[in-house]
Amino acid sequence: VRPLGGALLALAIVDPGDPAWQVAAFLLGGGGAFLAHSAKAGARALVNTSPEPVSNVVVSTGEDIATAGLLA
């Protein structure tokens, strides 16, 4: 869902009269969202395999802080 959402969001901000820019925006937006999703899912999969709960708390808190910082 995240890559499609990124692609559609990027598509919404380009000129609807130029199909070349629409295709580029769709591919770049979807590709960027896919890379971000893959990195987050991969990092979360690595953290979840650790036996102690501290790393999960630290990573989750870091994600919350990063999200708040990006929204600000």
N, CA, C and O atoms as a Tripos MOL2 file, in Angstrom:
@<TRIPOS>MOLECULE
protein
  288   287    72     0     0
PROTEIN
NO_CHARGES

@<TRIPOS>ATOM
      1 N           0.8230   -1.1840    0.0000 N.3       1 VAL1
      2 CA          0.0000    0.0000    0.0000 C.3       1 VAL1
      3 C           0.8720    1.2550    0.0000 C.2       1 VAL1
      4 O           0.5510    2.2300   -0.6790 O.2       1 VAL1
      5 N           1.9670    1.2380    0.7520 N.am      2 ARG2
      6 CA          2.8140    2.4240    0.8630 C.3       2 ARG2
      7 C           3.4240    2.8410   -0.4780 C.2       2 ARG2
      8 O           3.3890    4.0310   -0.7910 O.2       2 ARG2
      9 N           3.9830    1.9290   -1.2900 N.am      3 PRO3
     10 CA          4.5280    2.3630   -2.5840 C.3       3 PRO3
     11 C           3.4670    2.9450   -3.5180 C.2       3 PRO3
     12 O           3.7250    3.9300   -4.2100 O.2       3 PRO3
     13 N           2.2910    2.3520   -3.5400 N.am      4 LEU4
     14 CA          1.2190    2.8840   -4.3850 C.3       4 LEU4
     15 C           0.7930    4.2660   -3.8940 C.2       4 LEU4
     16 O           0.5470    5.1630   -4.7010 O.2       4 LEU4
     17 N           0.7060    4.4380   -2.5880 N.am      5 GLY5
     18 CA          0.3570    5.7430   -2.0390 C.3       5 GLY5
     19 C           1.3900    6.7980   -2.3880 C.2       5 GLY5
     20 O           1.0330    7.9250   -2.7330 O.2       5 GLY5
     21 N           2.6620    6.4500   -2.3020 N.am      6 GLY6
     22 CA          3.7160    7.3870   -2.6790 C.3       6 GLY6
     23 C           3.6680    7.7460   -4.1520 C.2       6 GLY6
     24 O           3.8910    8.8970   -4.5280 O.2       6 GLY6
     25 N           3.3790    6.7650   -4.9780 N.am      7 ALA7
     26 CA          3.2800    7.0130   -6.4190 C.3       7 ALA7
     27 C           2.1040    7.9260   -6.7340 C.2       7 ALA7
     28 O           2.2320    8.8500   -7.5380 O.2       7 ALA7
     29 N           0.9720    7.6760   -6.1130 N.am      8 LEU8
     30 CA         -0.2090    8.5090   -6.3700 C.3       8 LEU8
     31 C          -0.0430    9.9120   -5.8070 C.2       8 LEU8
     32 O          -0.5130   10.8780   -6.4080 O.2       8 LEU8
     33 N           0.6150   10.0350   -4.6710 N.am      9 LEU9
     34 CA          0.8660   11.3520   -4.1080 C.3       9 LEU9
     35 C           1.7950   12.1580   -5.0170 C.2       9 LEU9
     36 O           1.5660   13.3460   -5.2420 O.2       9 LEU9
     37 N           2.8380   11.5180   -5.5350 N.am     10 ALA10
     38 CA          3.7400   12.2050   -6.4590 C.3      10 ALA10
     39 C           3.0090   12.5710   -7.7510 C.2      10 ALA10
     40 O           3.2580   13.6270   -8.3330 O.2      10 ALA10
     41 N           2.1240   11.7120   -8.1870 N.am     11 LEU11
     42 CA          1.3510   11.9730   -9.4080 C.3      11 LEU11
     43 C           0.4130   13.1620   -9.2280 C.2      11 LEU11
     44 O           0.1270   13.8830  -10.1830 O.2      11 LEU11
     45 N          -0.0590   13.3620   -8.0110 N.am     12 ALA12
     46 CA         -1.0040   14.4440   -7.7450 C.3      12 ALA12
     47 C          -0.3630   15.8270   -7.8110 C.2      12 ALA12
     48 O          -1.0770   16.8220   -7.9380 O.2      12 ALA12
     49 N           0.9570   15.9160   -7.7290 N.am     13 ILE13
     50 CA          1.5940   17.2340   -7.6820 C.3      13 ILE13
     51 C           2.2140   17.6620   -9.0100 C.2      13 ILE13
     52 O           2.8000   18.7410   -9.0900 O.2      13 ILE13
     53 N           2.0990   16.8390  -10.0510 N.am     14 VAL14
     54 CA          2.6740   17.2220  -11.3410 C.3      14 VAL14
     55 C           1.5850   17.7330  -12.2710 C.2      14 VAL14
     56 O           0.3950   17.5270  -12.0310 O.2      14 VAL14
     57 N           2.0070   18.3980  -13.3320 N.am     15 ASP15
     58 CA          1.0980   18.9540  -14.3280 C.3      15 ASP15
     59 C           0.3460   17.8370  -15.0470 C.2      15 ASP15
     60 O           0.9760   16.9700  -15.6530 O.2      15 ASP15
     61 N          -0.9780   17.8370  -14.9940 N.am     16 PRO16
     62 CA         -1.7330   16.7630  -15.6440 C.3      16 PRO16
     63 C          -1.6820   16.7970  -17.1710 C.2      16 PRO16
     64 O          -2.1110   15.8460  -17.8240 O.2      16 PRO16
     65 N          -1.1630   17.8810  -17.7420 N.am     17 GLY17
     66 CA         -1.1320   17.9860  -19.1890 C.3      17 GLY17
     67 C           0.0920   17.3530  -19.8350 C.2      17 GLY17
     68 O           0.1400   17.2340  -21.0590 O.2      17 GLY17
     69 N           1.0650   16.9510  -19.0620 N.am     18 ASP18
     70 CA          2.2970   16.4020  -19.6180 C.3      18 ASP18
     71 C           2.4650   14.9470  -19.1820 C.2      18 ASP18
     72 O           2.8660   14.6850  -18.0480 O.2      18 ASP18
     73 N           2.1620   13.9960  -20.0750 N.am     19 PRO19
     74 CA          2.2230   12.5830  -19.6950 C.3      19 PRO19
     75 C           3.6270   12.1020  -19.3250 C.2      19 PRO19
     76 O           3.7670   11.1920  -18.5070 O.2      19 PRO19
     77 N           4.6510   12.6880  -19.9030 N.am     20 ALA20
     78 CA          6.0100   12.2560  -19.5920 C.3      20 ALA20
     79 C           6.3330   12.5550  -18.1290 C.2      20 ALA20
     80 O           6.9330   11.7280  -17.4420 O.2      20 ALA20
     81 N           5.9390   13.7290  -17.6540 N.am     21 TRP21
     82 CA          6.1800   14.0710  -16.2500 C.3      21 TRP21
     83 C           5.3230   13.2160  -15.3270 C.2      21 TRP21
     84 O           5.7460   12.8760  -14.2230 O.2      21 TRP21
     85 N           4.1270   12.8690  -15.7710 N.am     22 GLN22
     86 CA          3.2590   12.0190  -14.9600 C.3      22 GLN22
     87 C           3.8890   10.6400  -14.7500 C.2      22 GLN22
     88 O           3.8930   10.1150  -13.6370 O.2      22 GLN22
     89 N           4.4150   10.0650  -15.8170 N.am     23 VAL23
     90 CA          5.0520    8.7480  -15.7240 C.3      23 VAL23
     91 C           6.2830    8.8270  -14.8290 C.2      23 VAL23
     92 O           6.4980    7.9640  -13.9790 O.2      23 VAL23
     93 N           7.0870    9.8670  -15.0260 N.am     24 ALA24
     94 CA          8.2970   10.0250  -14.2130 C.3      24 ALA24
     95 C           7.9480   10.2010  -12.7380 C.2      24 ALA24
     96 O           8.5660    9.5830  -11.8710 O.2      24 ALA24
     97 N           6.9610   11.0400  -12.4560 N.am     25 ALA25
     98 CA          6.5610   11.2640  -11.0670 C.3      25 ALA25
     99 C           6.0140    9.9860  -10.4450 C.2      25 ALA25
    100 O           6.3260    9.6740   -9.2960 O.2      25 ALA25
    101 N           5.2030    9.2480  -11.1910 N.am     26 PHE26
    102 CA          4.6290    8.0010  -10.6830 C.3      26 PHE26
    103 C           5.7290    6.9980  -10.3430 C.2      26 PHE26
    104 O           5.6980    6.3750   -9.2820 O.2      26 PHE26
    105 N           6.6960    6.8440  -11.2420 N.am     27 LEU27
    106 CA          7.7750    5.8840  -11.0150 C.3      27 LEU27
    107 C           8.7170    6.3300   -9.8960 C.2      27 LEU27
    108 O           9.1150    5.5210   -9.0580 O.2      27 LEU27
    109 N           9.0670    7.6000   -9.8830 N.am     28 LEU28
    110 CA          9.9720    8.0910   -8.8340 C.3      28 LEU28
    111 C           9.2900    8.1010   -7.4660 C.2      28 LEU28
    112 O           9.9020    7.7310   -6.4640 O.2      28 LEU28
    113 N           8.0440    8.5180   -7.4230 N.am     29 GLY29
    114 CA          7.3170    8.5210   -6.1500 C.3      29 GLY29
    115 C           7.1210    7.1150   -5.6180 C.2      29 GLY29
    116 O           7.3350    6.8580   -4.4330 O.2      29 GLY29
    117 N           6.7170    6.2090   -6.4880 N.am     30 GLY30
    118 CA          6.5370    4.8190   -6.0700 C.3      30 GLY30
    119 C           7.8530    4.1580   -5.7050 C.2      30 GLY30
    120 O           7.9250    3.3960   -4.7420 O.2      30 GLY30
    121 N           8.8930    4.4480   -6.4720 N.am     31 GLY31
    122 CA         10.2070    3.8760   -6.1850 C.3      31 GLY31
    123 C          10.7690    4.3690   -4.8630 C.2      31 GLY31
    124 O          11.3230    3.5900   -4.0870 O.2      31 GLY31
    125 N          10.6280    5.6590   -4.6110 N.am     32 GLY32
    126 CA         11.1020    6.2070   -3.3420 C.3      32 GLY32
    127 C          10.3400    5.6470   -2.1510 C.2      32 GLY32
    128 O          10.9290    5.3280   -1.1180 O.2      32 GLY32
    129 N           9.0270    5.5290   -2.3020 N.am     33 ALA33
    130 CA          8.2230    4.9540   -1.2210 C.3      33 ALA33
    131 C           8.5480    3.4790   -1.0180 C.2      33 ALA33
    132 O           8.5490    2.9930    0.1130 O.2      33 ALA33
    133 N           8.8250    2.7670   -2.1080 N.am     34 PHE34
    134 CA          9.1870    1.3590   -1.9890 C.3      34 PHE34
    135 C          10.5220    1.1830   -1.2730 C.2      34 PHE34
    136 O          10.6720    0.2840   -0.4460 O.2      34 PHE34
    137 N          11.4920    2.0410   -1.5900 N.am     35 LEU35
    138 CA         12.7860    1.9810   -0.9130 C.3      35 LEU35
    139 C          12.6480    2.2800    0.5790 C.2      35 LEU35
    140 O          13.2500    1.6030    1.4120 O.2      35 LEU35
    141 N          11.8570    3.2920    0.9080 N.am     36 ALA36
    142 CA         11.6580    3.6250    2.3170 C.3      36 ALA36
    143 C          10.9470    2.4900    3.0450 C.2      36 ALA36
    144 O          11.3060    2.1450    4.1710 O.2      36 ALA36
    145 N           9.9480    1.9160    2.4060 N.am     37 HIS37
    146 CA          9.2140    0.8070    3.0160 C.3      37 HIS37
    147 C          10.1250   -0.4150    3.2000 C.2      37 HIS37
    148 O          10.0830   -1.0690    4.2420 O.2      37 HIS37
    149 N          10.9340   -0.7170    2.2030 N.am     38 SER38
    150 CA         11.8460   -1.8630    2.2970 C.3      38 SER38
    151 C          12.8640   -1.6730    3.4110 C.2      38 SER38
    152 O          13.1650   -2.6130    4.1470 O.2      38 SER38
    153 N          13.3950   -0.4660    3.5390 N.am     39 ALA39
    154 CA         14.3730   -0.1900    4.5960 C.3      39 ALA39
    155 C          13.7300   -0.3250    5.9700 C.2      39 ALA39
    156 O          14.3160   -0.9230    6.8720 O.2      39 ALA39
    157 N          12.5410    0.2210    6.1340 N.am     40 LYS40
    158 CA         11.8780    0.1360    7.4350 C.3      40 LYS40
    159 C          11.4940   -1.3020    7.7650 C.2      40 LYS40
    160 O          11.6990   -1.7520    8.8930 O.2      40 LYS40
    161 N          10.9420   -2.0250    6.8020 N.am     41 ALA41
    162 CA         10.5450   -3.4100    7.0430 C.3      41 ALA41
    163 C          11.7640   -4.2970    7.3080 C.2      41 ALA41
    164 O          11.7140   -5.1850    8.1580 O.2      41 ALA41
    165 N          12.8430   -4.0600    6.5900 N.am     42 GLY42
    166 CA         14.0630   -4.8370    6.8050 C.3      42 GLY42
    167 C          14.6770   -4.5690    8.1680 C.2      42 GLY42
    168 O          15.1040   -5.4930    8.8600 O.2      42 GLY42
    169 N          14.7180   -3.2910    8.5510 N.am     43 ALA43
    170 CA         15.2660   -2.9560    9.8660 C.3      43 ALA43
    171 C          14.3940   -3.5330   10.9730 C.2      43 ALA43
    172 O          14.9020   -4.0390   11.9750 O.2      43 ALA43
    173 N          13.0920   -3.4560   10.7880 N.am     44 ARG44
    174 CA         12.1870   -3.9860   11.8030 C.3      44 ARG44
    175 C          12.3190   -5.5060   11.9050 C.2      44 ARG44
    176 O          12.2410   -6.0560   13.0030 O.2      44 ARG44
    177 N          12.5160   -6.1850   10.7860 N.am     45 ALA45
    178 CA         12.6910   -7.6400   10.8140 C.3      45 ALA45
    179 C          13.9750   -8.0200   11.5510 C.2      45 ALA45
    180 O          13.9950   -9.0030   12.2910 O.2      45 ALA45
    181 N          15.0340   -7.2570   11.3550 N.am     46 LEU46
    182 CA         16.2880   -7.5270   12.0730 C.3      46 LEU46
    183 C          16.1470   -7.2690   13.5720 C.2      46 LEU46
    184 O          16.6480   -8.0410   14.3890 O.2      46 LEU46
    185 N          15.4740   -6.1950   13.9230 N.am     47 VAL47
    186 CA         15.3210   -5.8610   15.3360 C.3      47 VAL47
    187 C          14.4330   -6.8820   16.0340 C.2      47 VAL47
    188 O          14.6960   -7.2400   17.1820 O.2      47 VAL47
    189 N          13.4030   -7.3500   15.3740 N.am     48 ASN48
    190 CA         12.4770   -8.2900   16.0030 C.3      48 ASN48
    191 C          13.1010   -9.6620   16.2490 C.2      48 ASN48
    192 O          12.5580  -10.4480   17.0260 O.2      48 ASN48
    193 N          14.2130   -9.9640   15.6140 N.am     49 THR49
    194 CA         14.8640  -11.2580   15.8510 C.3      49 THR49
    195 C          15.7630  -11.2310   17.0810 C.2      49 THR49
    196 O          16.2160  -12.2810   17.5360 O.2      49 THR49
    197 N          16.0260  -10.0560   17.6190 N.am     50 SER50
    198 CA         16.8740   -9.9870   18.8100 C.3      50 SER50
    199 C          16.0820  -10.4750   20.0240 C.2      50 SER50
    200 O          14.8890  -10.1940   20.1440 O.2      50 SER50
    201 N          16.7490  -11.2100   20.9270 N.am     51 PRO51
    202 CA         16.0190  -11.8060   22.0490 C.3      51 PRO51
    203 C          15.6420  -10.8290   23.1660 C.2      51 PRO51
    204 O          14.7300  -11.1080   23.9440 O.2      51 PRO51
    205 N          16.3180   -9.7120   23.2520 N.am     52 GLU52
    206 CA         16.0350   -8.7890   24.3460 C.3      52 GLU52
    207 C          15.0630   -7.6950   23.8820 C.2      52 GLU52
    208 O          15.0500   -7.3380   22.7040 O.2      52 GLU52
    209 N          14.2530   -7.1650   24.8030 N.am     53 PRO53
    210 CA         13.2370   -6.1860   24.4100 C.3      53 PRO53
    211 C          13.7440   -4.7510   24.2850 C.2      53 PRO53
    212 O          13.0220   -3.8870   23.7890 O.2      53 PRO53
    213 N          14.9630   -4.4880   24.7230 N.am     54 VAL54
    214 CA         15.4540   -3.1130   24.7230 C.3      54 VAL54
    215 C          15.5880   -2.5580   23.3070 C.2      54 VAL54
    216 O          15.2470   -1.4010   23.0610 O.2      54 VAL54
    217 N          16.0790   -3.3700   22.3820 N.am     55 SER55
    218 CA         16.2670   -2.8710   21.0160 C.3      55 SER55
    219 C          14.9300   -2.5150   20.3680 C.2      55 SER55
    220 O          14.8590   -1.5480   19.6100 O.2      55 SER55
    221 N          13.8780   -3.2700   20.6480 N.am     56 ASN56
    222 CA         12.5610   -2.9340   20.1000 C.3      56 ASN56
    223 C          12.0780   -1.5860   20.6170 C.2      56 ASN56
    224 O          11.5320   -0.7880   19.8550 O.2      56 ASN56
    225 N          12.2730   -1.3310   21.8930 N.am     57 VAL57
    226 CA         11.8500   -0.0660   22.4880 C.3      57 VAL57
    227 C          12.6570    1.0910   21.8970 C.2      57 VAL57
    228 O          12.0990    2.1390   21.5720 O.2      57 VAL57
    229 N          13.9570    0.9000   21.7590 N.am     58 VAL58
    230 CA         14.8230    1.9610   21.2320 C.3      58 VAL58
    231 C          14.4650    2.2760   19.7740 C.2      58 VAL58
    232 O          14.3600    3.4450   19.4020 O.2      58 VAL58
    233 N          14.2800    1.2550   18.9630 N.am     59 VAL59
    234 CA         13.9500    1.4720   17.5510 C.3      59 VAL59
    235 C          12.5690    2.1070   17.4060 C.2      59 VAL59
    236 O          12.3850    3.0160   16.5960 O.2      59 VAL59
    237 N          11.6160    1.6410   18.1720 N.am     60 SER60
    238 CA         10.2700    2.2010   18.1000 C.3      60 SER60
    239 C          10.2560    3.6610   18.5360 C.2      60 SER60
    240 O           9.5770    4.4840   17.9230 O.2      60 SER60
    241 N          10.9980    3.9870   19.5840 N.am     61 THR61
    242 CA         11.0900    5.3710   20.0360 C.3      61 THR61
    243 C          11.7880    6.2330   18.9910 C.2      61 THR61
    244 O          11.3740    7.3660   18.7440 O.2      61 THR61
    245 N          12.8290    5.7110   18.3860 N.am     62 GLY62
    246 CA         13.5190    6.4350   17.3160 C.3      62 GLY62
    247 C          12.6240    6.7000   16.1240 C.2      62 GLY62
    248 O          12.6800    7.7790   15.5330 O.2      62 GLY62
    249 N          11.7920    5.7240   15.7600 N.am     63 GLU63
    250 CA         10.8340    5.9270   14.6620 C.3      63 GLU63
    251 C           9.8280    7.0200   15.0060 C.2      63 GLU63
    252 O           9.4870    7.8490   14.1620 O.2      63 GLU63
    253 N           9.3520    7.0150   16.2590 N.am     64 ASP64
    254 CA          8.3990    8.0450   16.6800 C.3      64 ASP64
    255 C           9.0220    9.4410   16.6490 C.2      64 ASP64
    256 O           8.3880   10.4020   16.2140 O.2      64 ASP64
    257 N          10.2590    9.5410   17.1120 N.am     65 ILE65
    258 CA         10.9420   10.8410   17.1000 C.3      65 ILE65
    259 C          11.1960   11.3120   15.6680 C.2      65 ILE65
    260 O          11.0040   12.4860   15.3520 O.2      65 ILE65
    261 N          11.6280   10.3920   14.8070 N.am     66 ALA66
    262 CA         11.8770   10.7550   13.4110 C.3      66 ALA66
    263 C          10.5850   11.1980   12.7230 C.2      66 ALA66
    264 O          10.5900   12.1530   11.9460 O.2      66 ALA66
    265 N           9.4910   10.5110   13.0040 N.am     67 THR67
    266 CA          8.2070   10.8940   12.4110 C.3      67 THR67
    267 C           7.7810   12.2740   12.8840 C.2      67 THR67
    268 O           7.3530   13.1040   12.0820 O.2      67 THR67
    269 N           7.8970   12.5210   14.1770 N.am     68 ALA68
    270 CA          7.5330   13.8490   14.7070 C.3      68 ALA68
    271 C           8.4210   14.9280   14.1160 C.2      68 ALA68
    272 O           7.9440   16.0170   13.7990 O.2      68 ALA68
    273 N           9.7110   14.6380   13.9650 N.am     69 GLY69
    274 CA         10.6220   15.6250   13.3710 C.3      69 GLY69
    275 C          10.3010   15.9090   11.9120 C.2      69 GLY69
    276 O          10.3600   17.0570   11.4710 O.2      69 GLY69
    277 N           9.9640   14.8740   11.1670 N.am     70 LEU70
    278 CA          9.6200   15.0860    9.7540 C.3      70 LEU70
    279 C           8.3050   15.8290    9.5950 C.2      70 LEU70
    280 O           8.1500   16.6380    8.6790 O.2      70 LEU70
    281 N           7.3550   15.5560   10.4860 N.am     71 LEU71
    282 CA          6.0850   16.2700   10.4120 C.3      71 LEU71
    283 C           6.2380   17.7280   10.7880 C.2      71 LEU71
    284 O           5.5480   18.5910   10.2450 O.2      71 LEU71
    285 N           7.1370   18.0060   11.7150 N.am     72 ALA72
    286 CA          7.3550   19.4040   12.1290 C.3      72 ALA72
    287 C           8.0450   20.1530   10.9980 C.2      72 ALA72
    288 O           8.3260   21.3440   11.1280 O.2      72 ALA72
@<TRIPOS>BOND
     1     1     2 1
     2     2     3 1
     3     3     4 2
     4     3     5 am
     5     5     6 1
     6     6     7 1
     7     7     8 2
     8     7     9 am
     9     9    10 1
    10    10    11 1
    11    11    12 2
    12    11    13 am
    13    13    14 1
    14    14    15 1
    15    15    16 2
    16    15    17 am
    17    17    18 1
    18    18    19 1
    19    19    20 2
    20    19    21 am
    21    21    22 1
    22    22    23 1
    23    23    24 2
    24    23    25 am
    25    25    26 1
    26    26    27 1
    27    27    28 2
    28    27    29 am
    29    29    30 1
    30    30    31 1
    31    31    32 2
    32    31    33 am
    33    33    34 1
    34    34    35 1
    35    35    36 2
    36    35    37 am
    37    37    38 1
    38    38    39 1
    39    39    40 2
    40    39    41 am
    41    41    42 1
    42    42    43 1
    43    43    44 2
    44    43    45 am
    45    45    46 1
    46    46    47 1
    47    47    48 2
    48    47    49 am
    49    49    50 1
    50    50    51 1
    51    51    52 2
    52    51    53 am
    53    53    54 1
    54    54    55 1
    55    55    56 2
    56    55    57 am
    57    57    58 1
    58    58    59 1
    59    59    60 2
    60    59    61 am
    61    61    62 1
    62    62    63 1
    63    63    64 2
    64    63    65 am
    65    65    66 1
    66    66    67 1
    67    67    68 2
    68    67    69 am
    69    69    70 1
    70    70    71 1
    71    71    72 2
    72    71    73 am
    73    73    74 1
    74    74    75 1
    75    75    76 2
    76    75    77 am
    77    77    78 1
    78    78    79 1
    79    79    80 2
    80    79    81 am
    81    81    82 1
    82    82    83 1
    83    83    84 2
    84    83    85 am
    85    85    86 1
    86    86    87 1
    87    87    88 2
    88    87    89 am
    89    89    90 1
    90    90    91 1
    91    91    92 2
    92    91    93 am
    93    93    94 1
    94    94    95 1
    95    95    96 2
    96    95    97 am
    97    97    98 1
    98    98    99 1
    99    99   100 2
   100    99   101 am
   101   101   102 1
   102   102   103 1
   103   103   104 2
   104   103   105 am
   105   105   106 1
   106   106   107 1
   107   107   108 2
   108   107   109 am
   109   109   110 1
   110   110   111 1
   111   111   112 2
   112   111   113 am
   113   113   114 1
   114   114   115 1
   115   115   116 2
   116   115   117 am
   117   117   118 1
   118   118   119 1
   119   119   120 2
   120   119   121 am
   121   121   122 1
   122   122   123 1
   123   123   124 2
   124   123   125 am
   125   125   126 1
   126   126   127 1
   127   127   128 2
   128   127   129 am
   129   129   130 1
   130   130   131 1
   131   131   132 2
   132   131   133 am
   133   133   134 1
   134   134   135 1
   135   135   136 2
   136   135   137 am
   137   137   138 1
   138   138   139 1
   139   139   140 2
   140   139   141 am
   141   141   142 1
   142   142   143 1
   143   143   144 2
   144   143   145 am
   145   145   146 1
   146   146   147 1
   147   147   148 2
   148   147   149 am
   149   149   150 1
   150   150   151 1
   151   151   152 2
   152   151   153 am
   153   153   154 1
   154   154   155 1
   155   155   156 2
   156   155   157 am
   157   157   158 1
   158   158   159 1
   159   159   160 2
   160   159   161 am
   161   161   162 1
   162   162   163 1
   163   163   164 2
   164   163   165 am
   165   165   166 1
   166   166   167 1
   167   167   168 2
   168   167   169 am
   169   169   170 1
   170   170   171 1
   171   171   172 2
   172   171   173 am
   173   173   174 1
   174   174   175 1
   175   175   176 2
   176   175   177 am
   177   177   178 1
   178   178   179 1
   179   179   180 2
   180   179   181 am
   181   181   182 1
   182   182   183 1
   183   183   184 2
   184   183   185 am
   185   185   186 1
   186   186   187 1
   187   187   188 2
   188   187   189 am
   189   189   190 1
   190   190   191 1
   191   191   192 2
   192   191   193 am
   193   193   194 1
   194   194   195 1
   195   195   196 2
   196   195   197 am
   197   197   198 1
   198   198   199 1
   199   199   200 2
   200   199   201 am
   201   201   202 1
   202   202   203 1
   203   203   204 2
   204   203   205 am
   205   205   206 1
   206   206   207 1
   207   207   208 2
   208   207   209 am
   209   209   210 1
   210   210   211 1
   211   211   212 2
   212   211   213 am
   213   213   214 1
   214   214   215 1
   215   215   216 2
   216   215   217 am
   217   217   218 1
   218   218   219 1
   219   219   220 2
   220   219   221 am
   221   221   222 1
   222   222   223 1
   223   223   224 2
   224   223   225 am
   225   225   226 1
   226   226   227 1
   227   227   228 2
   228   227   229 am
   229   229   230 1
   230   230   231 1
   231   231   232 2
   232   231   233 am
   233   233   234 1
   234   234   235 1
   235   235   236 2
   236   235   237 am
   237   237   238 1
   238   238   239 1
   239   239   240 2
   240   239   241 am
   241   241   242 1
   242   242   243 1
   243   243   244 2
   244   243   245 am
   245   245   246 1
   246   246   247 1
   247   247   248 2
   248   247   249 am
   249   249   250 1
   250   250   251 1
   251   251   252 2
   252   251   253 am
   253   253   254 1
   254   254   255 1
   255   255   256 2
   256   255   257 am
   257   257   258 1
   258   258   259 1
   259   259   260 2
   260   259   261 am
   261   261   262 1
   262   262   263 1
   263   263   264 2
   264   263   265 am
   265   265   266 1
   266   266   267 1
   267   267   268 2
   268   267   269 am
   269   269   270 1
   270   270   271 1
   271   271   272 2
   272   271   273 am
   273   273   274 1
   274   274   275 1
   275   275   276 2
   276   275   277 am
   277   277   278 1
   278   278   279 1
   279   279   280 2
   280   279   281 am
   281   281   282 1
   282   282   283 1
   283   283   284 2
   284   283   285 am
   285   285   286 1
   286   286   287 1
   287   287   288 2
@<TRIPOS>SUBSTRUCTURE
     1 VAL1         2 RESIDUE 1 A VAL
     2 ARG2         6 RESIDUE 1 A ARG
     3 PRO3        10 RESIDUE 1 A PRO
     4 LEU4        14 RESIDUE 1 A LEU
     5 GLY5        18 RESIDUE 1 A GLY
     6 GLY6        22 RESIDUE 1 A GLY
     7 ALA7        26 RESIDUE 1 A ALA
     8 LEU8        30 RESIDUE 1 A LEU
     9 LEU9        34 RESIDUE 1 A LEU
    10 ALA10       38 RESIDUE 1 A ALA
    11 LEU11       42 RESIDUE 1 A LEU
    12 ALA12       46 RESIDUE 1 A ALA
    13 ILE13       50 RESIDUE 1 A ILE
    14 VAL14       54 RESIDUE 1 A VAL
    15 ASP15       58 RESIDUE 1 A ASP
    16 PRO16       62 RESIDUE 1 A PRO
    17 GLY17       66 RESIDUE 1 A GLY
    18 ASP18       70 RESIDUE 1 A ASP
    19 PRO19       74 RESIDUE 1 A PRO
    20 ALA20       78 RESIDUE 1 A ALA
    21 TRP21       82 RESIDUE 1 A TRP
    22 GLN22       86 RESIDUE 1 A GLN
    23 VAL23       90 RESIDUE 1 A VAL
    24 ALA24       94 RESIDUE 1 A ALA
    25 ALA25       98 RESIDUE 1 A ALA
    26 PHE26      102 RESIDUE 1 A PHE
    27 LEU27      106 RESIDUE 1 A LEU
    28 LEU28      110 RESIDUE 1 A LEU
    29 GLY29      114 RESIDUE 1 A GLY
    30 GLY30      118 RESIDUE 1 A GLY
    31 GLY31      122 RESIDUE 1 A GLY
    32 GLY32      126 RESIDUE 1 A GLY
    33 ALA33      130 RESIDUE 1 A ALA
    34 PHE34      134 RESIDUE 1 A PHE
    35 LEU35      138 RESIDUE 1 A LEU
    36 ALA36      142 RESIDUE 1 A ALA
    37 HIS37      146 RESIDUE 1 A HIS
    38 SER38      150 RESIDUE 1 A SER
    39 ALA39      154 RESIDUE 1 A ALA
    40 LYS40      158 RESIDUE 1 A LYS
    41 ALA41      162 RESIDUE 1 A ALA
    42 GLY42      166 RESIDUE 1 A GLY
    43 ALA43      170 RESIDUE 1 A ALA
    44 ARG44      174 RESIDUE 1 A ARG
    45 ALA45      178 RESIDUE 1 A ALA
    46 LEU46      182 RESIDUE 1 A LEU
    47 VAL47      186 RESIDUE 1 A VAL
    48 ASN48      190 RESIDUE 1 A ASN
    49 THR49      194 RESIDUE 1 A THR
    50 SER50      198 RESIDUE 1 A SER
    51 PRO51      202 RESIDUE 1 A PRO
    52 GLU52      206 RESIDUE 1 A GLU
    53 PRO53      210 RESIDUE 1 A PRO
    54 VAL54      214 RESIDUE 1 A VAL
    55 SER55      218 RESIDUE 1 A SER
    56 ASN56      222 RESIDUE 1 A ASN
    57 VAL57      226 RESIDUE 1 A VAL
    58 VAL58      230 RESIDUE 1 A VAL
    59 VAL59      234 RESIDUE 1 A VAL
    60 SER60      238 RESIDUE 1 A SER
    61 THR61      242 RESIDUE 1 A THR
    62 GLY62      246 RESIDUE 1 A GLY
    63 GLU63      250 RESIDUE 1 A GLU
    64 ASP64      254 RESIDUE 1 A ASP
    65 ILE65      258 RESIDUE 1 A ILE
    66 ALA66      262 RESIDUE 1 A ALA
    67 THR67      266 RESIDUE 1 A THR
    68 ALA68      270 RESIDUE 1 A ALA
    69 GLY69      274 RESIDUE 1 A GLY
    70 LEU70      278 RESIDUE 1 A LEU
    71 LEU71      282 RESIDUE 1 A LEU
    72 ALA72      286 RESIDUE 1 A ALA
